[in-house]
Amino acid sequence: MRYLAFDVGKDKIDGVFTNLRHKYQYFSCANNKTSIKNLILKNLDLKAKTTKRNIIAGCESTGNYHLILQKVMLKMGFNFKIINPILTKQFTKTTIRKKKTDKSDSLIIAKLLSQDEGTKTNLKWFDSDFKTFTRTSEKLIQTQTKLKLMLYHLKLHQNRLPEMENCFKQLIKYQQLIINKQKQILKDKYKNDKNVKLLQSLVGIGVKTSLGIAAEIIDIDRFPNSKSLVAFSGYDPKIRQSGHALNNQGRLTKRGSPYLRLYIHQAANVARQYDPELKQYYQKKRNEGKKYTTAMCAVSRKLIYRIYAVLKRQTPYVVKK
């Protein structure tokens, strides 16, 4: 097996093509489609015997910088994995010299790929318009809330700043028009999406929330089990152990998608009021002396398990009577 490991930057990609037996080919190219294709097709020593099936490619997750490389490699038929940057940092710390260069980073990524680390990706993950629209709408709503709060404070001094107050009112008005337009585009384009409809069968998940959750999850098959979806949403607790004392009820890790965590919290807050089972479960936690936040986290995890089951089985949720 050979490994094609990339260290991706904003404008430049470095990497190695190696079999991890002290033999590797170092390369570098610009971070654009043409350069990446030329690198793979012309510059790398891909012999006839070396088929794409015998090559595992991958890179470290770098925000949006690695997306061009990922899409090109998948379209060319390579198996492509994304490595969590936390793993590469931990690997570097375990080395004696703690050397960190483009070449050493690429070799570390190759070693991690050989240990079957990383998440396998596919082209289903690239409906970027869906995620961009939902995230932009959420950001606009959050900004509008802040503007309204600022307007409230300005009204306390309206005799001094009347022009500023009018500017804020106009800004909030135009922002609302953009939010409404985006919501309409999302509904028109994705209202018939099967996953969106399945999510709406769950109590607490409406049109807006279902669109947001579907956009963040993208493809349920990239999560091997429901616990991995819980981890992706950041609802898994930090586990600490010292001797025989085990604390698995610590704070949330809050890793993964903050947007997914927000949508699930909103849905769980509605579900714990109107879903009989979740309402009973929430009340049970409160009766045990749990605080509101702790009880809500427990309800949210229950809801995530339901979301995973619904999307994995591709069947709507049936409320128990």
MOHU-V584667 format. One record per helix or strand of 3 or more residues. SS is the DSSP state (alpha for helix, beta for strand). FROM is the first residue (numbers start at 1). LEN is the number of residues. If there is no record, write none. Layout:
BEGIN
ss:from:len
SS:FROM:LEN
SS:FROM:LEN
END
This chain:
BEGIN
ss:from:len
beta:2:7
beta:12:7
beta:24:7
alpha:33:11
alpha:52:3
beta:55:6
alpha:67:9
beta:79:5
alpha:85:10
alpha:102:13
alpha:123:4
alpha:128:28
alpha:162:29
alpha:194:6
alpha:207:11
alpha:220:3
alpha:226:8
beta:240:3
beta:245:3
alpha:258:17
alpha:276:12
alpha:292:22
END
